């Protein structure tokens, strides 16, 4: 079996490569540090399984799924992430991933179970992802039920502290349209101010703290 590990942290990548080799004797395991390297690795080696970190330096792992599957159509892709917020887990569960493992509960046994499951045509979700998916399905006001995909995407930008003008320039909409989206999000989520919207975006995982730019904090 051929396995590709796409992980930007060298120590974690080396540990995953070593764990796969030891737990699955005979496996040929290679590593890459980013999506660009991972795409090249997949094109060349056509791995049976890809272990993909979802937070990579050059590109979001989930956004790269289509390209990875185009490069190696028969690969089974297992996503791994240390982020366990609602938005990350929602995206992972509803993506084309064949499996998902939370880094915080990942053991060698968990990883080998995930690899075995996807190789047998099953989808593998860690216990945390399963629980989060069930909770979200049962919540009548979860964000996926009240916000469109467009609104979810813009919420991440509002949560970064950008002004309407800056967001308009980034996504190619008019400033008025962006302002209307901001007002619509405030109303749907039951908020009155942009700081409340920012806090919600950070808490739910639409925005990472590292992406927040307080000097550009939005108005209104």
Secondary structure, DSSP 8 states (H G I E B T S, - for coil): -EEEEE-SSHHHHHHHHHHHHHHSTT-EEEEESSHHHHHHHHHHH--SEEEEESB-SSSBTGGGHHHHHHHSTT-EEEEEES--SHHHHHHHHTSS-SEEEEGGG--HHHHHHHHHHHHTT--EE-HHHHHHHHHHHH-TT-HHHHS-HHHHHHHHHHHTT--HHHHHHHHT--HHHHHHHHHHHHHHHT-SSHHHHHHHHHHHTSS-GGG--GGG----
